[in-house]
């Protein structure tokens, strides 16, 4: 009888990180091709498909850990990493949906800049995940984690600037302030979600050093 192939948690994390980066690409594409809120509907099905693929991997990881006697890292860390990666994908999809649901009529200045920070953060996570199996020795793993934290700080700084601008320059347009405050808040949450993954990976490194 052939031996059952063990579930590869590291490969699952890598696939989730790839999907997060793909979702970030869709966000940038949506911004670059924006014409009307209704036109954003074209971006929602592919974004939801990526989100669905992420859910499937998250579910597979939960099912595997339920029956595996031995895991490569602590169970809680596996569950947290899988869920946090799934959160990134969900949060980016939410941004795309907000463009439609809140019926935006223009792309606010620096929206693309914020989206690009999200993309860079996802890209750094993907690179870190390719090195995760060798996290004890990989310099690239460690530097990529640092990059994610740096991008989160960049996003915080830009978020502060944009919210300040909304409440000063656009203070006479309360609907714009309301809509874009919510959108930028969700975009900032995307980088926070990336940082949660990076921080969890750092804790894994510390636990196993």
Steps between C-alpha positions, in 0.01 A plus 500: 500500500639840403571744778266799522663825391533741790329835468753771418411794724782713368383452142146591607625824656693575182189449286297729727767770477497468120122547501531807723745653253267411212211671680718809550572501126125493434454796734759706310347398168156607625638841596689544174201413281235679708227681311182457706392313812288272282807407294667372818254210480732352237774468763286341769461145354877443449572650843241270655649201319840573653334537840324164449828328417648645818207369705555152356865494602413630846241224537746235380751617759242479778400150389862385484595631842198327652645157417878558493675370809823689428520846343814688383427799726255552785135441417388845616758663276379299199138591566582867554716526188236334284224724635704819483595429138134438423414830668731689262320359197160575652597857591631583152183360343299719738678811368402413142140441607492830690574690178173361365288492814583859596438616143819697456520745209875556493820351632628713782861620474754250634257206490737324262798582722330330793412201280862473390613486863255213552643328192861543620407363841334194344799450273739505795281248682507271197880520489517428874272200456726349233774502766286399796620139509852632549406784734783424744770559238344716229609864492242566230225379733607741773545798267159440340334505842670833571371630165140413591530695825649795313216503249247497784666814640486659154130419480437651846675821397308527173171414673552781752572743217193395301257513792636841598451619142143370492410688816663826391505537123172310451324599821217665305420168331392279793396210278845486342657512845278215618551279195873540460572483874343155496686391187840622622439341838439166332812542287706572810353187659642301206854600596424428866393150397831454316684610812307245710637226274854641517485531880377141533784379279746696716359328810547161335863594437550604863333186636725278292829685538 
